[in-house]
Amino acid sequence: MNRIVLFDGVCNLCNSSVQFIIKRDSSGYFKFASLQSETGQELLKKHGLSHELKSFILIENDQVYVKSSAALRVCSRLDGAWRIFTISRFLPLIFRDFLYDIIAKNRYKWFGKKESCMLPLPEWKSRFLD
């Protein structure tokens, strides 16, 4: 349980992102938990993060990454050409997170929202923490 992605389980964009990652993470490097789940809430508390945090979060070997830094670290582990996006880590963090915040702020309006967290496909169930 060294590499966990925490995501907003009712956000359509976030759920699509998780599916995107799973399909490009053939080694099974990442595990997943929704921010709304008991596990997600326990991990937020353990790492001193607000339970109201609405960000994409990566916990990797007890190191916490949020927003664009989390997304870029995930990209660095994906199969295929997705690693090329890690070049944007050379952009100033304030600029990267500014763009991230615009998308995050509008994600429900632009991409929609579910009433409850997604249920993983049976073949992906082992990748999700309860």
NUSELUM-488521 format. One record per residue: residue in three letters; x, y, z of N, C-alpha, C in turn. Coordinates in pm, whole numbers, padded with zeros to 5 digits, always signed. Each point is the difference from the previous one (the first is absolute). Layout:
BEGIN
ALAXYZXYZXYZ...
END
This chain:
BEGIN
MET+00084-00119+00000-00084+00119+00000+00087+00125+00000ASN+00100+00002-00084+00095+00111-00002-00034+00111-00098ARG-00091-00026-00097-00031+00100-00102-00151+00005-00018ILE-00062+00096+00066-00145+00009+00002-00045+00132-00060VAL-00093-00008-00094-00062+00118-00058-00134+00020+00069LEU-00018+00117+00059-00129+00039+00059-00069+00092-00099PHE-00128-00026-00024-00073+00076-00101-00143+00025+00046ASP-00063+00099-00059-00140+00033+00029-00087-00105-00069GLY-00060-00087+00077-00074-00113-00054-00131+00034-00069VAL-00051+00122+00017-00125+00037-00066+00024+00088-00124CYS+00123+00035-00026+00036+00087-00112+00021-00085-00126ASN-00072+00033-00107+00016-00075-00125+00141+00012-00057LEU+00059+00119+00005+00137+00018-00049+00097-00085+00081CYS-00016+00000+00131+00090-00075+00087-00013-00150-00025ASN-00124-00049-00014-00021-00141-00028+00059-00039-00136SER-00016+00085-00099+00060-00026-00131+00152-00001+00010SER+00054+00088+00082+00146+00004+00018+00051-00129+00063VAL-00073-00052+00099+00039-00126+00064-00002-00113-00102GLN-00104-00006-00082-00007-00104-00103+00114+00015-00100PHE+00032+00123-00036+00112+00030-00089+00130-00054+00059ILE+00022+00028+00128+00124-00045+00066+00006-00152+00003ILE-00108-00065+00040+00000-00146+00010+00036-00064-00133LYS-00056+00051-00108+00025-00057-00133+00144+00018-00045ARG+00071+00097+00058+00137+00029-00041+00102-00034+00108ASP-00046-00068+00102+00086-00043+00111-00001-00153+00004SER+00060-00059-00102-00005-00146-00014+00073-00073+00113SER+00090+00066+00067+00073-00064+00110-00079+00003+00131GLY-00112+00072+00002-00080+00009+00122+00069+00081+00108TYR+00076+00099-00039+00078+00082+00091-00090+00076+00098PHE-00114+00051-00047-00087+00083+00082-00120-00077+00052LYS-00039+00036+00124-00126-00042+00060-00085+00126+00012PHE-00129-00017+00023-00092+00114-00002-00096-00005+00118ALA-00037+00119+00046-00105+00014+00103-00068+00134-00024SER-00131+00002+00011-00070+00127-00016+00018+00083+00128LEU-00004+00129-00017+00010+00090+00115-00117-00021+00096GLN-00113-00045-00052-00120-00018+00081+00002-00131+00079SER+00087-00092-00036+00002-00131+00066+00062+00009+00139GLU-00028-00101+00080+00060-00007+00133+00152-00003-00010THR+00052-00079-00094+00145-00008-00019+00056+00135-00041GLY-00069+00068-00094+00045+00132-00044+00005+00099+00115GLN-00104-00001+00083-00006+00091+00114+00110-00033+00102GLU+00025-00128+00023+00107-00040+00093+00137+00044-00052LEU+00023-00012-00131+00128+00041-00057+00018+00152+00007LEU-00108+00074-00023+00009+00146+00014+00039+00037+00143LYS-00067-00063+00095+00028+00029+00141+00143-00039+00036LYS+00042-00118-00042+00135-00048+00031+00108+00096-00049HIS-00025+00063-00115+00101+00089-00061-00027+00147+00029GLY-00092+00027+00093-00026+00137+00043-00065+00087-00105LEU-00079-00061-00089-00067+00074-00106-00146+00022+00038SER-00056+00109-00043-00139+00031+00029-00092-00104-00063HIS-00101-00042+00073-00095-00096-00054-00087+00065-00108GLU+00009+00130-00013-00076+00071-00103+00086+00031-00122LEU+00122-00050-00003+00088+00022-00113-00064-00059-00125LYS-00005+00076-00106-00065-00043-00124+00103-00008-00112SER+00110-00065+00026+00109-00007-00095+00032-00144-00035PHE+00064-00017-00111+00060-00127-00038+00124-00014+00088ILE+00012-00111+00070+00108-00017+00097+00072-00131-00029LEU+00130+00004+00007+00081-00122-00010+00079-00013+00129ILE-00014-00116+00062+00082-00032+00116+00095-00109-00045GLU+00127+00035-00002+00102-00092-00049+00108-00014+00106ASN+00010-00119+00058+00097-00025+00106-00009+00104+00111ASP-00123+00028+00044-00031+00096+00106+00032+00145-00035GLN+00031+00028-00124+00018+00138-00048-00130+00040-00070VAL-00052+00119+00029-00126+00044-00058+00025+00101-00111TYR-00066-00023-00113+00005+00091-00115-00144+00038-00032VAL-00023+00127-00030-00134+00046-00032+00000+00076-00132LYS-00119+00014-00055-00025+00080-00120+00091-00041-00115SER+00064+00097-00065+00079-00030-00119+00121-00087+00031SER+00057+00015+00118+00116-00083+00036-00039-00147+00007ALA-00119-00029+00054-00050-00137+00006-00023-00053-00141ALA-00065+00079-00083-00031-00043-00137+00128-00029-00079LEU+00100+00084+00014+00125-00021-00073+00075-00124+00049ARG-00003-00026+00129+00065-00121+00053-00071-00124-00052VAL-00132+00005-00009-00074-00113-00055+00038-00019-00148CYS+00002+00108-00076+00038-00010-00142+00137-00063-00018SER+00090+00026+00092+00136-00053-00012+00006-00152+00009ARG-00106-00063+00050-00003-00145+00017-00089-00071-00102LEU-00066+00074-00086-00092-00061-00096+00072-00058-00120ASP-00064-00101-00059+00052-00061-00123-00016+00098-00116GLY+00086-00012-00097-00012+00079-00121+00061+00138+00011ALA-00047+00088-00087+00059+00134-00014-00047+00099+00105TRP-00083-00043+00094-00054+00094+00099+00107+00061+00088ARG+00114-00064+00008+00110+00054+00082+00050+00135-00051ILE-00025+00026-00127+00046+00126-00058-00060+00121+00072PHE-00119-00017+00059-00063+00111+00071+00080+00042+00123THR+00087-00086+00047+00077+00036+00119+00097+00114-00028ILE+00021+00031-00126+00086+00115-00032-00061+00129+00055SER-00132+00002+00018-00063+00121+00053+00032+00023+00148ARG+00069-00094+00064+00041+00023+00139+00099+00115+00010PHE+00058+00040-00114+00093+00112+00000-00073+00136-00002LEU-00131-00005-00023-00078+00124+00012-00014+00033+00149PRO-00011+00126+00032-00015+00036+00142-00125-00065+00060LEU+00013-00049+00121-00110-00066+00068-00124+00089+00008ILE+00019+00127+00026-00113+00091+00011-00080+00005-00130PHE+00067-00007-00114-00067-00001-00130-00072-00132-00023ARG+00070-00112+00028-00061-00132-00019-00124-00016+00086ASP+00010+00039+00126-00114-00017+00091-00111+00101-00029PHE+00033+00115-00056-00102+00094-00043-00089-00064-00106LEU+00062-00062-00100-00076-00070-00105-00079-00117+00059TYR+00064-00074+00089-00068-00112+00066-00124+00050+00074ASP+00015+00110+00074-00111+00054+00080-00117+00045-00086ILE+00027+00054-00118-00108+00041-00090-00082-00122-00040ILE+00067-00107-00038-00070-00122-00039-00073-00059+00120ALA+00066-00007+00115-00061-00058+00120-00124+00078+00042LYS+00008+00129-00007-00113+00084+00041-00123-00021-00089ASN+00023-00031-00126-00109-00013-00097-00032-00144-00039ARG+00062-00097+00065-00012-00138-00045-00143-00053+00003TYR-00078+00033+00099-00139-00047+00004-00082+00066-00112LYS+00024+00129-00021-00075+00073-00102+00035-00051-00140TRP+00129-00024-00025+00044-00040-00133-00017-00150-00028PHE+00019-00082+00101+00004-00146-00022-00112-00076+00071GLY-00069+00064+00092-00110-00064+00070+00043-00068+00129LYS-00101-00052+00068+00020-00058+00132-00095-00117+00016LYS+00045-00104+00069-00083-00117+00030-00063+00016+00138GLU-00104-00075+00025-00064+00001+00131+00081-00078+00104SER+00076-00099-00048+00081-00081+00092+00130-00036-00070CYS+00093-00054+00076+00131-00038-00054-00015-00113-00101MET+00091-00003-00096-00005-00104-00103+00035-00135+00060LEU-00054-00103-00061+00036-00137+00037+00100-00049-00102PRO+00116-00048+00043+00101-00044-00096-00044-00127-00073LEU+00048-00016-00121-00023-00124-00074+00060-00115+00081PRO-00056-00120-00011+00051-00113+00077+00151-00021-00015GLU+00051+00018-00121+00143-00022-00022+00087+00110+00062TRP-00060+00109+00041+00073+00110+00063-00019+00003+00151LYS-00088-00080+00053-00037+00007+00141+00120-00008+00094SER+00098-00082-00034+00118-00015+00086+00085+00126+00008ARG-00021+00094-00092+00076+00124-00002-00061+00107+00091PHE-00122-00027+00052-00069+00098+00083+00002-00042+00145LEU+00028+00097+00086+00002-00025+00144-00138+00029+00054ASP-00048-00085+00089-00134+00020+00057-00002+00114+00099
END
